[in-house]
Structures are given as structure tokens and as C-alpha cells.
């Protein structure tokens, strides 16, 4: 059995004046070709090579940042500069945790941060086990934490 490649790509596909798809893939050109076979007039507007485990984390974090511009699935109604800004922020967050992923120049084609025990923001011992015990089946730990933080922020904002 062949080993899986170590590199996955964060990619942005879209139309010149329409929505963009932000995803990750081992072969982003193949994803573009799939869309074109479906008759969509889209272009690959950027790719960023990352580690396989990091590409999904960056994608999720970018989706979370752009959630108010979400259309459906991985599609967002957002201009390219805003996408690049979200990618830059996601990569900077990853870099805080793991310095192996320098922030590339995002103004040219080029190359859900996952909350985990190795994060700089530490939780009390046993917190992850408690979360895992109460999460719904299939619910992601990252989504659980984000939703809890959002609820708390809204509660405190109403209070102020």
C-alpha cells in the first residue's frame, strides 16, 4: 500500500464575481477539474501547501472566521482580500502552536483551529475528559468549545 502524501493544500476556488469555496485537498487541481466537468466556470484563486493535519485545522478556522458570510457547505460570499486575511490569521494562530508553518505571502498564488491538549490556553486537568463525556455523538470538541465561548461572550455582552 502506498503511503499517503504528507502535504495537503488549503485552496480557494471561485468565480470572478461570485462566491468562493474554501477547502483542503491532497490534489486541489483535481477539485477544480471536478467543478469544471460539472459545467461551473470557476478558477483556482490560491493554494497553500500545509501538513495534512494542519490543512483541515486551517480550513475550519477560516470557515469559522467567515461564518457570517456562509452560503452553504464550503461556499462563502466573501471577496478575495477578506479570504486572504482570514487565511493569514488562521496561519498565524497555527504558528503560535506549531512554528513549522510560516505565514506565506498571501497576495499571490502560493502555497477550525483544533483545540487540543497542546494548546497555549491550558484547561484544568480533566477538562477534556469532562467535555468528551457530555458532547453529543459525533460532535467535534472544537465546535463544542467554540459554541460554549460564543454563548458566554453573548451573555457577558448583554450584561455590559
Beta strands, then each sheet from edge to edge (+ up, - down):
strand 1: 7-14
strand 2: 20-25
strand 3: 43-51
strand 4: 70-72
strand 5: 75-76
sheet 1: 3+ 1- 2+ 5- 4+
end
